[in-house]
Amino acid sequence: MANLRESSDKALKLLRTLPRVQIGNLRPNPNSKQNDKRGRAQHGGDKHGAGNKGSGQRQNFMRLGYETGNQPFYLRFPYEPYYKGHHLRRQYPPLSLLQLQVLIDTNRIDISQPIDIATICNSGLLTLKPAELEYGFQLTDHGLDNFKAKINIEVQHASEAVIAAVERNGGVIRTAYYDPRCLHILANPKKFFQKGVPIPKRMLPPQDAVAYYTDAKNRGYLANPEEISKERLVLAQKYGYELPRIEEDPQYEMLTAAKDGRQLFYGLEPGWLINLVDKVIVKPKET
């Protein structure tokens, strides 16, 4: 009995020092459970995780859209005319007025010079991918009430409210088209200049974009300047602000700077060659 009492006392003393039994510290004894199967799945490991027969075992990855003999999705459903040519549609990545104001406030964009695709891409925060059918930037109205900068900017698409926000501050905005080759050049001008190739001419817009870029309401670069002046006044009356007089502005030359319809860079004509090593501009001889 004495031995039994001593053993029970030891057991109780041990229980006082051990942690409380919980689900978190319960586990089976070591090596008490053994897995009779190897590998994965329901076959006991005989397939080695590769499935059951056929091309699924052989890493013969099927083409996109193939449904192992079934009628594929794009044939099961009727044709939708809305999606015709969707893979060829031009995309315009958004650039909000709020983002533009932040770029200006952080000195990533110099507003004493005209702003175009090259200026925006050189900021280091925005990129353009012409290979993915991105044809320039679309200026959106997010942050419209907080935009206070006076700029001369060229984008590819802008709404009426955005145009009013820029012109209300005494700025100038234009919408212009660039073909894919010119977009590649403007997205990375340094890389192009290092090739030692003359600056090409900008192509004219395609037929479905001519109406947009010749409309003075959109401030198209192919529109009549006199009609643009009238539309500036009409827009000021519509939104209820007094249109600043650009002619009396000390930055008149910067605000009125504009590219020719075939020009890529401000101050650089097509056909000129830029030598970055010698820091010279090679111009063709006039004939």
C-alpha positions in Angstrom: 0.0 0.0 0.0 2.9 2.3 0.8 4.3 1.8 -2.7 1.0 2.4 -4.3 0.5 5.6 -2.3 4.0 6.8 -3.3 3.4 6.1 -7.0 0.0 7.9 -6.9 1.6 10.9 -5.2 4.3 11.0 -7.8 1.7 10.8 -10.5 -0.3 13.7 -9.0 2.8 15.8 -8.6 3.7 15.2 -12.2 0.2 16.2 -13.3 0.6 19.5 -11.5 3.7 20.4 -13.4 2.6 19.1 -16.9 0.5 21.4 -19.2 -3.2 21.0 -19.3 -4.4 18.4 -21.8 -5.8 20.2 -24.9 -6.6 19.5 -28.5 -3.5 21.5 -29.5 -1.0 19.2 -27.6 -2.7 15.8 -28.4 -0.8 13.7 -30.9 -0.3 10.0 -31.5 2.7 8.1 -30.3 5.7 8.1 -32.6 5.6 5.6 -35.5 2.1 4.4 -34.4 0.6 5.4 -37.7 2.1 4.3 -41.1 0.8 5.1 -44.5 0.4 1.9 -46.6 0.1 3.8 -49.8 2.6 5.9 -51.7 2.1 8.7 -54.1 -1.2 10.5 -54.5 -4.9 10.0 -55.5 -7.2 7.1 -55.1 -5.1 4.5 -56.9 -2.7 3.8 -54.0 0.2 5.5 -55.7 0.3 3.3 -58.8 -0.3 6.4 -61.1 2.4 8.5 -59.4 0.1 11.5 -59.5 -0.2 11.6 -63.3 -3.9 10.6 -63.6 -5.4 7.8 -65.5 -4.3 6.9 -69.1 -4.2 9.1 -72.1 -2.4 12.4 -72.8 -3.0 13.5 -69.2 -0.2 11.2 -68.1 2.3 12.5 -70.7 2.4 16.2 -70.1 0.9 16.7 -73.5 -0.6 20.1 -72.7 -3.6 20.9 -74.9 -4.0 24.1 -76.8 -6.0 27.0 -75.2 -9.7 26.4 -75.7 -9.6 22.7 -76.4 -12.0 20.7 -74.3 -10.9 17.1 -74.9 -13.3 16.4 -77.8 -16.3 18.3 -76.5 -17.9 21.2 -78.4 -15.7 24.1 -77.2 -17.1 27.2 -75.4 -16.6 29.6 -78.4 -18.7 27.3 -80.6 -21.4 26.4 -78.1 -22.6 30.0 -77.8 -23.9 32.2 -80.7 -21.8 34.9 -82.3 -21.9 38.4 -80.8 -21.3 41.2 -83.2 -20.1 43.4 -80.3 -16.9 41.4 -80.1 -16.1 41.6 -83.8 -12.5 42.9 -84.1 -12.1 43.3 -80.3 -8.5 42.1 -80.5 -7.7 45.1 -82.8 -9.3 47.9 -80.8 -7.1 50.7 -79.7 -6.6 50.9 -76.0 -5.9 54.2 -74.1 -4.5 53.7 -70.5 -6.0 56.2 -68.1 -4.1 59.1 -66.7 -6.1 61.0 -64.1 -5.9 64.7 -63.4 -5.0 63.7 -59.8 -2.0 61.7 -61.0 -0.9 64.5 -63.3 -1.1 67.0 -60.4 1.0 64.7 -58.2 3.6 64.3 -61.0 3.8 68.1 -61.3 4.0 68.7 -57.5 6.8 66.1 -57.1 8.8 67.8 -60.0 8.6 64.7 -62.2 7.0 66.8 -64.9 8.2 70.3 -65.8 5.2 72.5 -66.7 7.4 75.2 -68.2 7.6 72.9 -71.2 4.9 71.3 -73.3 3.8 67.9 -72.1 3.4 64.9 -74.4 3.8 61.1 -74.4 7.6 61.3 -74.1 7.3 63.6 -71.1 4.8 61.3 -69.3 6.9 58.2 -70.0 10.1 59.9 -68.9 8.6 60.6 -65.5 9.4 56.9 -64.6 6.0 56.2 -63.1 3.9 55.6 -66.2 4.7 53.3 -69.1 3.2 52.7 -72.5 3.0 49.3 -74.3 2.3 49.8 -78.0 2.7 46.0 -78.5 -0.5 45.5 -76.4 -2.4 48.0 -78.6 -1.9 50.9 -76.2 -2.1 54.0 -78.5 -1.5 56.7 -75.9 -3.0 58.1 -72.7 -6.5 59.0 -71.9 -6.8 62.0 -69.5 -9.6 61.2 -67.0 -11.6 63.5 -64.7 -10.6 61.9 -61.3 -9.2 64.7 -59.2 -10.8 67.4 -61.4 -11.6 69.8 -58.5 -8.0 69.7 -57.2 -6.3 70.3 -60.5 -4.6 73.8 -60.4 -1.7 73.6 -62.9 -1.4 75.7 -66.0 -0.1 73.4 -68.7 0.2 72.7 -72.4 -0.6 69.0 -72.7 -1.1 66.7 -75.6 -3.0 63.4 -75.0 -4.8 60.9 -77.2 -8.3 61.1 -75.6 -10.0 63.5 -73.2 -13.6 64.2 -72.1 -15.3 67.5 -72.1 -15.0 68.0 -68.4 -11.3 67.3 -68.5 -10.8 69.9 -71.3 -12.8 72.4 -69.3 -10.6 71.7 -66.2 -7.4 72.4 -68.1 -8.6 75.5 -69.9 -10.1 77.0 -66.8 -6.6 77.3 -65.3 -5.3 79.0 -68.5 -3.9 75.9 -70.0 -4.1 74.3 -73.5 -5.0 70.7 -74.3 -4.8 68.8 -77.6 -5.7 65.3 -78.7 -3.4 63.7 -81.2 -2.9 60.4 -82.9 0.4 58.4 -83.2 1.0 55.3 -85.2 2.5 52.2 -83.4 6.0 52.9 -84.7 6.0 56.5 -83.4 4.5 55.3 -80.1 7.5 52.9 -79.6 9.8 55.9 -80.2 8.0 58.2 -77.8 7.8 55.5 -75.1 11.7 55.4 -75.0 13.3 58.2 -77.0 16.8 57.6 -75.7 16.8 54.0 -77.0 15.7 55.3 -80.4 18.3 58.1 -80.5 21.1 55.6 -79.7 20.3 53.7 -82.9 21.4 56.7 -85.0 18.3 56.6 -87.2 16.6 59.7 -88.6 13.3 60.7 -87.0 10.5 59.4 -89.0 7.3 61.1 -90.0 4.1 60.6 -88.0 1.4 58.7 -89.9 -2.1 60.2 -90.4 -4.9 58.7 -88.3 -6.9 55.7 -89.7 -10.3 56.3 -91.2 -12.3 55.5 -88.1 -10.2 58.1 -86.0 -10.3 61.0 -88.5 -13.6 62.4 -87.3 -12.4 62.5 -83.7 -9.1 64.3 -84.4 -10.6 66.8 -86.8 -13.3 67.9 -84.3 -12.7 71.2 -82.5 -14.8 70.0 -79.6 -12.3 67.3 -78.9 -9.4 69.8 -79.4 -8.1 67.5 -82.2 -4.7 68.4 -83.6 -6.2 68.4 -87.2 -9.0 70.7 -86.4 -9.3 74.3 -87.6 -7.7 76.7 -85.0 -10.4 79.3 -85.5 -13.1 76.7 -84.6 -11.1 75.6 -81.5 -11.0 79.3 -80.3 -14.8 79.4 -80.7 -15.3 76.1 -78.8 -13.0 77.3 -76.0 -15.4 80.2 -75.5 -18.5 78.0 -75.7 -17.1 75.6 -73.2 -16.3 78.4 -70.8 -19.8 79.7 -71.0 -21.3 76.2 -70.5 -19.2 75.5 -67.3 -19.4 79.1 -66.0 -15.8 80.2 -65.8 -14.0 83.2 -67.3 -11.7 82.1 -70.1 -8.1 83.4 -69.4 -6.5 85.3 -72.3 -3.5 83.4 -73.5 -2.3 86.3 -75.6 -1.6 88.3 -72.4 0.1 85.4 -70.6 3.8 85.7 -69.9 4.1 82.0 -71.0 2.5 82.7 -74.3 5.2 80.9 -76.4 5.0 77.7 -74.3 1.2 77.6 -74.3 1.0 78.1 -78.0 3.7 75.6 -78.9 2.3 72.8 -81.1 3.5 70.0 -83.2 3.0 69.7 -86.9 0.7 66.9 -88.1 3.8 64.8 -89.1 6.1 65.8 -86.2 7.1 63.5 -83.2 9.1 65.7 -80.9 8.8 69.4 -80.0 11.6 71.3 -81.7 12.8 68.3 -83.8 11.7 67.9 -87.4 11.3 64.6 -89.2 14.4 63.5 -91.0 16.8 65.0 -88.4 19.3 62.7 -86.8 20.2 63.0 -83.1 23.7 62.0 -82.0 23.8 61.6 -78.3 27.6 60.8 -78.1 28.7 64.0 -79.9 25.6 65.9 -78.7 24.8 67.3 -82.2 21.8 67.3 -84.5 22.4 66.3 -88.1 20.0 67.9 -90.5 19.5 66.8 -94.1 20.6 69.2 -96.9 17.9 71.2 -98.5 17.5 70.4 -102.2 
